[in-house]
Amino acid sequence: MKEVSALAGNPKLRPHTSWSQAPSTAAFPTGRVDVWRVRLDEPATAGAQGSVLSPDEIARASRFHFEKDRIHFTQCRSALRAILAGYLAIPAAEIRFEYLTNGKPRLRAEQNPHVLQFNVSHSANMAVIAVGSEHRLGVDIEKIRSDVDTASLAERFFSLRERAGLQALPDRLRVPGFFACWTRKEAFLKATGDGLSFPLADFSVTTHPDLDPELEEINGNTEAGKLWFLADLSVVDGFRATVALDRCHSRLETYSWN
Ligand SMILES: CC(C)(COP(=O)(O)OP(=O)(O)OC[C@H]1O[C@@H](n2cnc3c(N)ncnc32)[C@H](O)[C@@H]1OP(=O)(O)O)[C@@H](O)C(=O)NCCC(=O)NCCS
């Protein structure tokens, strides 16, 4: 029913991840990370779940200029609440978030005695939500666009090592390599919670889109990179996604929310 990957010892996730149906009850993710794939434009649920959102979330939703963005945000928060509610065994509407100074949301401590951790990413009509406990994790998804100027964006956002890696790829891999590099970097940044305050040129990930990702170095220190495990996720055609996990995690499972 589900894909389970042992990260300890030989930490590999097959590149073509299979996504299982949601389990009827979610066991608390001790030592494990569950990644949920969420469609944000499902007709059966789109726009129908606003009631579980908090007043500040409803206010935020109302500020989106385009209805599509409002629906995507509402869907994503509703799914996040429902998923977390399953692990915490409390109603989705009662979940309370707080925000770190860099914007990273987390559960309020009084609702979270076993330190459930989560991270969310969304792009166009897809979202991924990673849930674990105690140890840091981050996730990123990007819709692939072939009209981007990969060379100039790489110059702006990637390290010298990454730029060289991208440059060495054959032309046909340049765009997927660019987005692979991007989601790997973002997933790591989101795991640390530092966001863009962590200088993007100060760490390097691998750029080949078809090879297992790695965090190669942080400030030139290759040992520091080994404390993290990166896994690319095949969410759906036309997207790239990566999850970054503290090595303390030992398993990764992948589920479809809808
Ligand atoms: C805000 C940031 C954390 C991610 O932004 P993003 O990639 O545009 O958006 P994503 O969909 O992946 O993530 C947004 C979600 O992450 C969470 N989040 C917000 N701030 C966060 C932070 N500092 N750390 C981790 N997660 C964060 C939130 O849940 C947010 O979703 P919500 O506001 O709808 O609830 C930050 O890294 C950023 O601004 N990135 C801009 C992109 C960029 O320039 N990247 C450089 C190239 S690698």
The ligand as a MOL file (V3000), in Angstrom:
LIG
                    3D

  0  0  0     0  0            999 V3000
M  V30 BEGIN CTAB
M  V30 COUNTS 48 50 0 0 0
M  V30 BEGIN ATOM
M  V30 1 C 9.4930 32.0230 1.8910 0
M  V30 2 C 10.4620 30.9460 1.4990 0
M  V30 3 C 10.7190 30.1010 2.6980 0
M  V30 4 C 9.8810 29.9710 0.4540 0
M  V30 5 O 9.1820 30.5870 -0.4950 0
M  V30 6 P 8.6270 29.9000 -1.8340 0
M  V30 7 O 9.5630 28.9000 -2.3910 0
M  V30 8 O 8.2680 31.0370 -2.6790 0
M  V30 9 O 7.2810 29.1990 -1.3900 0
M  V30 10 P 6.9120 27.7140 -0.9400 0
M  V30 11 O 5.5730 27.4490 -1.4900 0
M  V30 12 O 7.9670 26.7010 -1.2150 0
M  V30 13 O 6.8270 27.8430 0.6310 0
M  V30 14 C 5.9260 28.6720 1.2430 0
M  V30 15 C 5.4840 28.0170 2.5460 0
M  V30 16 O 6.6190 27.7440 3.3560 0
M  V30 17 C 6.3280 28.0650 4.7070 0
M  V30 18 N 7.3320 29.0540 5.1170 0
M  V30 19 C 7.2590 30.3990 5.1550 0
M  V30 20 N 8.4370 30.9130 5.5740 0
M  V30 21 C 9.2690 29.8810 5.7850 0
M  V30 22 C 10.6280 29.7670 6.2200 0
M  V30 23 N 11.3780 30.8310 6.5350 0
M  V30 24 N 11.1830 28.5250 6.3300 0
M  V30 25 C 10.4550 27.4370 6.0280 0
M  V30 26 N 9.1580 27.4790 5.6160 0
M  V30 27 C 8.5840 28.6860 5.4890 0
M  V30 28 C 4.8900 28.5420 4.7570 0
M  V30 29 O 4.0880 27.4470 5.1500 0
M  V30 30 C 4.6040 28.9450 3.3310 0
M  V30 31 O 3.3090 28.6760 2.8820 0
M  V30 32 P 2.0510 29.5550 3.3150 0
M  V30 33 O 2.5590 30.9220 3.6200 0
M  V30 34 O 1.1070 29.4700 2.1830 0
M  V30 35 O 1.5380 28.8640 4.4890 0
M  V30 36 C 11.7950 31.5780 1.0670 0
M  V30 37 O 12.7910 30.6170 0.9810 0
M  V30 38 C 11.7240 32.4550 -0.1490 0
M  V30 39 O 11.3250 33.5870 -0.0880 0
M  V30 40 N 12.1060 31.9860 -1.2850 0
M  V30 41 C 12.0330 32.7750 -2.5360 0
M  V30 42 C 12.5140 32.0040 -3.6860 0
M  V30 43 C 13.9960 32.2510 -3.9640 0
M  V30 44 O 14.4450 33.3270 -4.2520 0
M  V30 45 N 14.7700 31.1640 -3.8900 0
M  V30 46 C 16.1770 31.2370 -4.1700 0
M  V30 47 C 16.6140 30.2160 -5.1370 0
M  V30 48 S 17.1060 28.6920 -4.4610 0
M  V30 END ATOM
M  V30 BEGIN BOND
M  V30 1 1 1 2
M  V30 2 1 2 3
M  V30 3 1 2 4
M  V30 4 1 2 36
M  V30 5 1 4 5
M  V30 6 1 5 6
M  V30 7 2 6 7
M  V30 8 1 6 8
M  V30 9 1 6 9
M  V30 10 1 9 10
M  V30 11 2 10 11
M  V30 12 1 10 12
M  V30 13 1 10 13
M  V30 14 1 13 14
M  V30 15 1 14 15
M  V30 16 1 15 16
M  V30 17 1 15 30
M  V30 18 1 16 17
M  V30 19 1 17 18
M  V30 20 1 17 28
M  V30 21 1 18 19
M  V30 22 1 18 27
M  V30 23 2 19 20
M  V30 24 1 20 21
M  V30 25 1 21 22
M  V30 26 2 21 27
M  V30 27 1 22 23
M  V30 28 2 22 24
M  V30 29 1 24 25
M  V30 30 2 25 26
M  V30 31 1 26 27
M  V30 32 1 28 29
M  V30 33 1 28 30
M  V30 34 1 30 31
M  V30 35 1 31 32
M  V30 36 2 32 33
M  V30 37 1 32 34
M  V30 38 1 32 35
M  V30 39 1 36 37
M  V30 40 1 36 38
M  V30 41 2 38 39
M  V30 42 1 38 40
M  V30 43 1 40 41
M  V30 44 1 41 42
M  V30 45 1 42 43
M  V30 46 2 43 44
M  V30 47 1 43 45
M  V30 48 1 45 46
M  V30 49 1 46 47
M  V30 50 1 47 48
M  V30 END BOND
M  V30 END CTAB
M  END
